[in-house]
């Protein structure tokens, strides 16, 4: 399975940060792949905050499937179940 496919498969479970996706998929150049998928409108990138005890809030980006990609995923699942 290619890194792009592994990332899309992981994002079917929810939204994750780049570091979480890298740990889940084992992809080395995760930011390049995520930027590519964002430009192709396969995933969306949303800014959020993570609170750290020692240094306070830190800005992070969460990646998730776009609405069109999520509908495509549901259709694939329905076809496999039928």
C-alpha positions in Angstrom: 0.0 0.0 0.0 1.3 3.4 -0.9 1.8 6.2 1.7 -1.0 8.2 0.3 -3.4 5.3 0.6 -2.2 4.5 4.1 -2.9 8.2 5.2 -6.4 8.2 3.6 -7.1 4.9 5.3 -6.0 6.3 8.7 -8.1 9.5 8.2 -11.3 7.3 7.8 -11.1 6.9 11.6 -11.1 10.6 12.4 -9.0 13.8 12.4 -5.3 13.6 13.4 -2.2 15.8 13.6 0.7 15.3 11.2 2.7 13.7 14.0 0.0 11.2 14.8 -0.5 10.3 11.2 3.3 9.8 10.8 3.3 7.4 13.8 0.2 5.5 12.5 1.4 5.1 8.9 5.2 5.1 9.2 5.5 7.7 6.4 8.8 9.6 6.4 7.9 12.7 4.4 4.4 13.2 5.9 4.2 17.0 5.5 4.9 16.8 1.7 2.2 14.1 1.3 -0.3 16.1 3.5 0.3 19.3 1.5 -0.2 17.4 -1.8 -3.5 15.9 -0.5 -4.7 19.3 0.7 -4.0 20.9 -2.6 -5.9 18.1 -4.4 -8.9 18.6 -2.0 -8.7 15.1 -0.7 -8.2 16.2 2.9 -8.8 19.4 4.8 -6.5 21.2 7.2 -7.9 23.0 10.3 -6.0 25.0 12.8 -6.4 24.1 16.5 -4.6 24.4 19.8 -2.9 21.9 22.0 -2.4 22.9 25.6 1.0 22.0 27.1 1.5 22.1 30.8 4.9 23.7 30.8 4.6 26.3 28.0 0.9 26.9 27.5 -1.1 26.6 24.3 0.5 25.6 21.0 -1.0 25.9 17.5 -1.3 22.6 15.7 -3.1 21.5 12.5 -5.6 18.7 12.3 -6.2 16.8 9.1 -9.4 15.1 8.1 -11.2 13.8 5.1 -13.2 16.4 3.0 -16.9 15.9 2.7 -16.6 14.5 -0.9 -13.9 12.0 0.1 -16.0 10.9 3.1 -19.0 10.3 0.9 -16.8 8.3 -1.5 -15.6 6.2 1.4 -19.2 5.5 2.5 -20.1 4.5 -1.0 -17.1 2.1 -1.2 -18.2 0.5 2.1 -21.7 0.1 0.9 -20.6 -1.6 -2.3 -18.4 -4.0 -0.4 -21.2 -4.9 2.0 -23.7 -5.6 -0.9 
